[in-house]
Amino acid sequence: MSMEARIQASLAGALSPLHVRLLNESHQHSGPGAETHWNLVIVSDAFVGKRLLQRQRAVYGALKAELADGIHALTMKTMSPEEWEAAGGAVRHESPPCHGGSKG
């Protein structure tokens, strides 16, 4: 199973997201075919009333196995359904530059 499929399945199982946009940005860092750098926008009822840190911890908890097995970087935007609706469903989320050692 690809890392993308694993991420999607883990998020679905733990957070029942209403929307997920998952982009593999590894080509900008590690080269073609890598699955190490990800950009995630996720909308879930699980985030209602939660602070940013609590939301991020929930995502990291859901992806514990994937983080231990090859994910080098995960940039995320976590939103409640109300926040998603207020944004009109159009959220742009840029990843910061990678300073890790995988870029060759």
DOPA-912659 format. One line per field, with one value per residue: x, z negated, y negated of N, C-alpha, C, O, CB in turn; residue in one letter. Coordinates in pm, 1 decimal, always signed. Each point is the difference from the previous one (the first is absolute). Glycine has a CB too. Layout:
! residues N
n_u <- c(X ...) .
n_w <- c(Z ...) .
n_v <- c(Y ...) .
ca_u <- c(X ...) .
ca_w <- c(Z ...) .
ca_v <- c(Y ...) .
c_u <- c(X ...) .
c_w <- c(Z ...) .
c_v <- c(Y ...) .
o_u <- c(X ...) .
o_w <- c(Z ...) .
o_v <- c(Y ...) .
cb_u <- c(X ...) .
cb_w <- c(Z ...) .
cb_v <- c(Y ...) .
resn <- c(a ...) .
! end
This chain:
! residues 104
n_u <- c(+85.3 +153.5 +126.7 -286.2 -120.5 +118.3 -139.3 -279.9 +0.6 +76.8 -230.1 -223.3 +72.9 -6.0 -243.9 -267.3 +213.9 -291.3 +278.5 +243.3 +123.7 +208.2 +197.9 +180.7 +154.1 +171.7 +40.6 +121.7 +230.7 +94.8 +5.7 -259.9 -144.3 -42.8 -263.0 +203.3 -245.9 -320.3 -88.1 -219.4 -220.6 -100.9 -301.5 +3.5 -295.8 +313.2 -14.2 -279.5 +207.1 +318.9 +160.9 +85.5 +65.0 -262.7 +63.5 +285.4 -92.1 -203.3 +233.8 +193.4 -221.9 -38.0 +317.2 +82.5 +62.4 +91.8 +217.7 +150.3 +25.0 +187.5 -95.3 +307.3 -272.7 -293.2 -15.9 -264.2 -168.3 -119.8 -274.9 -184.4 -143.7 +61.0 +270.5 -136.3 -212.9 +206.4 +153.3 -294.2 +100.4 +274.5 +218.3 +231.5 +133.8 +284.8 +119.1 +150.3 +188.4 -14.0 +204.8 -27.6 +270.6 -237.1 +174.9 +191.4) .
n_w <- c(+0.0 +206.4 -273.0 +133.9 -144.8 -283.1 +3.8 +60.2 -241.9 -221.9 +69.2 -9.1 -290.3 -136.3 +123.5 +114.7 +233.8 +42.0 +173.1 +26.7 +165.5 -28.9 +168.9 +15.6 -97.6 +87.0 +245.8 -228.1 -96.6 +177.2 +321.1 +144.1 -243.2 -269.1 -130.9 -150.3 +39.6 -122.2 +96.6 -242.4 +131.3 -274.7 +40.1 -307.7 -96.6 -107.1 +11.2 -194.0 -194.3 +139.3 -99.7 +295.6 -207.8 +55.4 +309.8 -41.0 -194.8 +223.8 +212.3 -191.5 -64.2 +302.4 +34.2 -277.0 +266.6 +157.7 -216.1 +22.9 +340.1 +97.1 -157.6 +74.2 -68.8 -145.8 +153.3 -208.0 +119.2 -301.1 +155.7 -253.5 +257.8 -88.0 +163.0 +265.1 +7.9 -26.8 +268.0 +184.2 -115.3 +1.1 -241.7 +196.4 -207.8 +129.2 -94.0 -180.3 +247.2 -60.8 -230.2 +99.4 +48.6 +250.0 +159.3 +166.3) .
n_v <- c(+117.5 -218.9 -84.1 -48.6 +247.4 -81.4 -280.3 +113.5 +197.6 -210.4 -202.3 +220.7 +89.7 -282.7 -164.7 +180.2 -195.5 -116.6 +33.7 +228.0 -273.1 +287.8 -232.5 +284.9 -306.5 +302.5 -201.9 -211.0 +235.1 +220.9 -95.8 +34.5 +157.8 -194.8 +118.7 -278.3 -215.0 +46.1 -291.6 +132.2 -214.7 +197.1 -139.6 +159.5 -88.2 +21.8 -337.9 -39.2 -192.7 +14.6 -262.4 +23.1 +217.9 +169.2 +17.3 +116.7 +232.1 +105.9 +28.5 +154.5 +219.3 +69.7 +57.9 +216.5 +145.0 -257.6 -94.6 +286.6 -22.2 -300.6 -269.7 -144.8 -154.0 +56.5 -319.2 +59.6 -232.3 +154.4 -120.3 +61.9 +115.4 -300.9 -12.6 +111.5 -226.2 -237.4 +101.6 -10.7 +322.5 -216.8 +164.2 -153.6 +235.2 -168.8 +288.2 -227.3 +29.0 +317.8 -135.0 +346.0 +83.4 +19.2 -232.4 +235.8) .
ca_u <- c(-85.3 +79.2 -6.4 -119.9 -115.0 +10.5 -35.9 -144.3 -71.9 +20.4 -78.3 -141.5 -32.3 +13.9 -59.3 -120.0 -0.1 -99.7 +78.6 +144.9 +83.1 +133.2 +90.0 +135.9 +94.8 +133.0 +78.5 +66.9 +100.2 +74.4 +5.8 -117.3 -27.4 +7.9 -123.6 +51.6 -43.3 -143.8 -75.6 -132.3 -110.6 -97.7 -117.6 -61.6 -75.4 +87.7 +75.4 -89.2 +32.0 +138.1 +105.3 +88.1 +89.0 -79.9 -32.9 +121.4 +29.1 -93.5 +49.1 +123.6 -38.7 -59.5 +104.1 +117.7 +72.9 +54.3 +108.6 +113.5 +36.9 +39.9 -38.1 +101.8 -61.6 -144.9 -56.6 -144.2 -100.8 -112.1 -115.1 -132.3 -89.9 -40.6 +112.9 +7.6 -110.6 +28.6 +104.9 -54.9 +59.2 +120.0 +108.1 +134.6 +90.7 +134.0 +99.0 +125.2 +114.0 +54.8 +139.0 +41.9 +111.9 -36.6 +19.2 +133.6) .
ca_w <- c(+0.0 +8.3 -117.6 +12.8 -38.7 -144.5 -67.0 +17.7 -80.7 -141.9 -31.1 +5.4 -115.7 -127.5 -7.0 +84.1 +61.2 +99.1 +117.6 -10.3 +118.2 -33.1 +113.1 -15.2 +42.3 -9.5 +119.6 -24.0 -104.4 +5.1 +135.3 +46.9 -57.3 -146.5 -72.4 -129.1 -31.2 +25.2 -34.4 -33.8 -47.9 -49.9 -64.7 -79.7 -119.6 -114.7 -29.6 -56.2 -136.9 -33.4 +36.3 +106.8 -48.3 -20.7 +133.9 +57.4 -74.0 +46.6 +130.4 -24.8 -61.8 +103.9 +96.3 -75.4 +73.1 +123.4 -38.2 -37.9 +113.9 +123.5 +18.8 -50.0 -25.8 +15.9 -20.8 -6.0 -32.0 -59.5 -5.7 -32.0 +114.3 +3.1 +54.4 +140.7 +67.7 -0.4 +99.7 +132.0 +49.7 +78.6 -93.7 +54.1 -111.2 +54.6 -84.6 -14.6 +62.7 -74.9 -38.7 -42.6 +66.7 +108.2 +130.2 +40.0) .
ca_v <- c(-117.5 -122.8 -86.5 -83.1 +81.4 +22.4 -124.9 -19.1 +99.7 -30.4 -119.7 +36.5 +81.5 -70.2 -133.5 -8.2 -132.9 -38.1 -37.8 +17.2 -26.7 +49.0 -18.8 +51.4 -103.3 +60.2 -32.0 -127.7 +20.4 +125.4 +52.3 +72.7 +130.6 -0.4 -29.2 -43.8 -135.6 -7.0 -119.3 +49.5 -82.3 +95.2 -57.6 +105.3 -36.5 +25.9 -121.2 -101.9 -37.5 +35.9 -94.4 +45.8 +104.9 +121.1 +51.3 +57.6 +122.8 +102.5 +45.4 +75.2 +126.5 +84.8 +37.6 +44.2 +104.7 -55.9 -90.3 +83.8 +83.8 -64.6 -139.9 -92.5 -129.6 -8.1 -132.8 +22.5 -100.7 +71.8 -89.7 +51.0 -23.3 -140.7 -76.2 +37.1 -67.6 -144.0 -23.1 +31.9 +124.2 -29.7 -27.0 +17.7 +24.8 +17.2 +64.3 -74.8 +67.8 +112.4 -15.5 +131.5 +61.6 +90.1 -64.8 +34.8) .
c_u <- c(+89.8 -13.1 -124.7 -123.7 +0.2 -41.7 -150.4 -79.2 +12.5 -80.3 -149.4 -40.8 -0.3 -82.6 -127.1 -11.1 -112.9 +66.5 +147.3 +61.8 +142.0 +86.3 +137.8 +94.3 +143.3 +88.5 +76.1 +118.4 +89.1 +13.7 -123.5 -13.3 +3.9 -137.0 +35.6 -51.5 -145.4 -57.6 -145.4 -92.7 -107.5 -109.6 -69.7 -80.0 +84.3 +76.9 -85.3 +36.4 +141.3 +94.6 +89.9 +88.8 -75.0 -34.8 +121.7 +38.1 -91.9 +45.1 +127.2 -30.1 -57.3 +106.4 +127.2 +83.4 +66.5 +117.1 +125.1 +56.0 +20.8 -44.2 +106.3 -63.2 -149.7 -42.7 -150.0 -77.7 -119.9 -115.5 -124.2 -88.9 -42.9 +109.8 +14.1 -106.9 +24.8 +106.5 -48.6 +60.3 +126.3 +111.4 +132.1 +95.0 +136.9 +91.9 +123.9 +112.8 +52.4 +147.1 +58.2 +111.1 -34.2 +21.4 +144.4 +55.6) .
c_w <- c(+0.0 -128.7 +6.0 -44.6 -150.4 -78.7 +5.4 -91.1 -149.2 -42.7 -3.1 -124.2 -131.0 -10.8 +82.6 +70.3 +101.1 +130.9 -31.0 +133.5 -41.7 +124.2 -33.5 +58.2 -0.2 +118.0 -15.8 -95.2 +24.8 +139.6 +34.8 -67.4 -151.5 -59.7 -141.7 -45.8 +42.3 -45.6 -16.1 -39.2 -39.7 -76.8 -74.6 -115.9 -125.2 -41.8 -62.2 -146.1 -44.1 +43.9 +105.8 -44.4 -22.1 +133.4 +60.8 -71.0 +43.8 +134.8 -18.6 -64.1 +101.3 +94.1 -67.4 +76.9 +125.4 -29.0 -39.1 +118.7 +128.5 +23.2 -64.9 -39.7 +28.7 -35.9 -0.4 -32.6 -48.9 -19.4 -48.2 +122.6 +12.2 +58.5 +150.2 +80.0 +8.6 +102.7 +141.0 +60.4 +82.1 -94.5 +68.2 -117.7 +56.3 -100.6 -10.3 +71.2 -90.9 -28.8 -44.4 +86.4 +119.3 +137.5 +43.9 +102.6) .
c_v <- c(-123.7 -81.4 -87.6 +76.0 +26.9 -124.0 -20.8 +93.8 -30.9 -122.1 +31.6 +78.1 -75.4 -127.1 -18.4 -135.1 -18.6 -39.2 +23.6 -39.0 +34.6 -9.0 +55.0 -104.1 +51.0 -35.0 -131.9 +15.7 +121.1 +57.8 +81.4 +136.1 +5.4 -30.4 -42.8 -135.4 -17.5 -132.5 +44.8 -113.7 +99.4 -73.0 +112.5 -58.7 +19.1 -124.5 -110.6 -23.6 +32.8 -111.4 +63.7 +115.8 +131.7 +65.3 +68.5 +128.7 +113.8 +56.9 +82.8 +135.1 +97.2 +55.3 +51.4 +103.0 -55.6 -94.2 +78.2 +77.5 -78.8 -142.0 -87.0 -132.7 +6.5 -141.5 +17.1 -125.3 +78.6 -96.8 +73.3 -22.2 -146.4 -88.6 +25.0 -73.2 -150.8 -35.8 +30.3 +124.8 -20.8 -42.0 +28.2 +12.9 +34.4 +68.3 -86.7 +73.9 +111.5 -25.9 +133.0 +57.6 +86.8 -60.6 +21.9 -89.8) .
o_u <- c(+97.3 -95.4 -64.2 -82.3 -105.1 -72.0 -63.5 -95.5 -97.8 -60.2 -72.2 -105.8 -81.2 -46.6 -61.5 -98.9 -43.0 -60.6 +47.9 -41.6 +58.2 -29.3 +56.8 +1.5 +94.0 +121.7 +99.4 +77.4 +122.5 +77.6 -82.6 +99.3 -42.1 -83.5 -36.6 +3.0 -35.1 +45.9 -58.0 +35.5 -42.0 +27.1 -32.0 +36.9 -26.2 +53.7 +53.0 +8.2 +33.9 -23.0 -2.9 +11.0 +52.8 +1.0 -9.9 +42.9 +42.8 -7.2 +12.3 +64.3 +28.8 -14.6 +107.4 +122.2 +113.1 +96.7 +111.9 +106.3 -39.5 +56.0 +27.4 +41.0 -43.6 +9.9 -55.0 +48.1 -60.2 +18.5 -17.0 +35.5 -14.8 -28.1 +27.8 +26.2 -25.2 -1.1 +74.3 -8.8 +52.1 +12.7 +22.8 -0.5 +18.5 -8.5 +38.8 -14.5 -2.8 +75.6 +106.4 +44.4 +89.9 +6.5 +94.8 +113.7) .
o_w <- c(-75.0 -76.0 -102.5 -74.3 -64.2 -99.3 -101.5 -65.4 -74.0 -107.4 -88.4 -57.8 -87.9 -108.7 -6.2 -17.9 +66.8 +106.9 -109.2 +105.7 -87.4 +102.1 -104.4 +121.0 +2.6 -14.7 +69.1 -20.0 +1.4 +21.2 -86.7 -28.2 -58.7 +63.6 -97.4 -119.7 +115.7 -97.3 +92.0 -80.6 +81.4 -81.4 +57.8 -57.0 -102.9 -110.8 -41.7 -79.0 -117.0 +100.1 +21.3 +70.7 +30.9 +12.0 +53.7 +64.3 +7.2 +22.1 +57.6 +32.4 -4.2 +53.5 +60.2 +7.6 +32.0 +76.1 +19.3 -9.7 +107.3 +87.0 -119.4 -98.3 +99.7 -115.1 +87.1 -67.8 +76.1 -50.3 +24.4 +87.9 +110.9 +76.6 +76.2 +107.6 +103.6 +55.0 +96.8 +121.0 +60.8 -33.9 +51.7 -91.6 +59.8 -120.1 +97.4 +31.1 -122.6 +88.3 -61.7 +97.2 +61.5 +99.2 -69.2 +43.2) .
o_v <- c(-7.4 +17.0 -22.9 -53.6 -1.6 +9.9 -28.8 -42.0 +10.9 -0.5 -46.1 -24.7 +28.8 -34.2 -106.4 -71.1 +94.0 +7.5 -30.6 +47.4 -64.2 +62.2 -31.8 -22.7 -79.4 -11.1 -22.8 -93.6 -11.2 +93.2 +28.6 +67.2 +99.6 -64.2 +65.8 -28.6 +23.0 -59.7 +57.7 -86.0 +82.3 -88.4 +103.8 -102.7 -62.2 -4.2 -103.0 +94.1 -17.4 -67.9 +121.2 +100.2 +106.8 +122.5 +110.3 +95.8 +115.2 +120.8 +108.1 +99.9 +119.6 +109.9 -3.1 -12.9 +36.4 -4.8 -47.5 +61.5 +45.6 -66.6 +12.4 -61.8 +57.5 -42.4 +67.4 -90.8 +75.7 -110.8 +119.4 -78.5 -51.3 -92.2 -92.5 -53.6 -61.5 -110.1 -16.9 +21.0 +93.6 -117.6 +109.4 -82.2 +106.0 -25.9 -64.5 +118.2 -11.2 -40.4 +5.3 -61.2 +57.2 +72.5 -37.0 +18.5) .
cb_u <- c(-284.1 +64.6 +315.7 +188.8 +104.7 +257.0 +286.9 +135.1 +138.9 +289.0 +250.1 +117.1 +176.4 +271.7 +288.7 -15.0 +288.5 -92.1 -220.9 +17.6 -212.4 -61.7 -185.4 -77.9 -248.4 -222.0 -266.9 -294.9 -279.5 -156.7 +329.8 -79.8 +134.0 +324.7 -94.5 +195.8 +271.1 -60.1 +219.0 +65.8 +98.0 +150.2 +5.2 +149.7 -186.5 -32.8 +96.5 -193.8 -269.3 -31.9 -4.1 -13.8 +89.7 -94.8 -161.1 +34.2 +34.9 -180.5 -112.5 +60.8 -72.1 -196.2 -200.7 -248.8 -274.4 -323.5 -280.9 -203.1 -86.6 -58.8 -275.4 +131.5 +260.0 -41.3 +251.5 -1.5 +144.4 +137.4 +115.4 -5.9 -65.9 -117.8 +89.3 +65.5 -131.9 -60.4 +96.8 -30.5 -278.5 -151.7 -169.6 -53.0 -208.4 -25.1 -127.0 -63.5 +63.5 -240.9 -151.1 -272.1 +17.3 -170.6 -273.2 -165.1) .
cb_w <- c(-48.0 +326.0 +86.1 +263.3 +292.0 +140.5 +160.3 +303.6 +252.3 +121.2 +194.1 +307.8 +209.7 +96.9 -32.6 -136.5 -100.3 -289.9 +180.6 -278.0 +179.8 -280.6 +176.3 -108.7 -92.7 -114.3 +69.2 +58.7 -159.1 -248.3 +69.6 +246.1 +263.5 -53.1 +237.8 +170.9 -88.2 +73.4 +34.1 +7.4 +68.2 +69.0 +121.0 +120.1 +218.3 +185.3 +229.5 +238.4 +70.2 -77.3 -252.2 +22.6 -138.4 -223.3 -21.7 -0.5 -201.8 -145.4 +55.0 -58.2 -207.3 -67.8 +95.0 -218.0 -119.5 +30.3 -96.1 -218.6 -213.4 -2.9 +124.2 +243.9 -43.2 +61.9 +23.6 -0.8 +97.7 -65.2 +160.6 -338.5 -135.6 -276.0 -299.4 -170.9 -185.4 -296.9 -269.4 -88.0 -60.6 +234.1 -248.5 +303.3 -208.1 +262.1 -33.3 -252.3 +244.9 +18.2 -5.1 -183.6 -276.2 -251.3 +18.7 -97.4) .
cb_v <- c(+131.3 -20.2 +23.0 -70.2 +107.4 +153.9 -70.0 -28.5 +161.7 +100.0 -96.2 +28.8 +158.1 +128.0 +25.3 +230.8 -100.6 -83.3 -142.5 +138.8 -122.1 +92.4 -172.0 +266.7 -93.5 +195.6 +147.5 -23.6 -95.1 -50.9 -25.8 -185.8 -8.2 -8.8 +100.7 +159.7 -110.1 +306.5 -216.4 +301.3 -286.7 +266.7 -284.8 +257.4 +125.8 +240.6 +162.5 -27.7 +50.3 +313.6 -227.0 -330.7 -282.5 -220.7 -293.2 -324.4 -252.9 -236.0 -311.8 -315.9 -241.0 -244.0 -167.1 -31.4 +133.8 +24.9 -121.2 -42.5 +137.2 +285.9 +44.9 +171.8 -174.0 +290.0 -187.2 +321.3 -247.5 +273.4 -254.9 +30.6 +285.7 +133.1 +105.2 +278.8 +240.1 +100.8 +71.7 -260.9 +0.9 +48.3 -53.2 -49.9 -26.3 -177.4 +289.7 -213.0 -201.6 +198.9 -241.9 +95.8 -64.7 +29.3 -138.2 +206.5) .
resn <- c(m s m e a r i q a s l a g a l s p l h v r l l n e s h q h s g p g a e t h w n l v i v s d a f v g k r l l q r q r a v y g a l k a e l a d g i h a l t m k t m s p e e w e a a g g a v r h e s p p c h g g s k g) .
! end
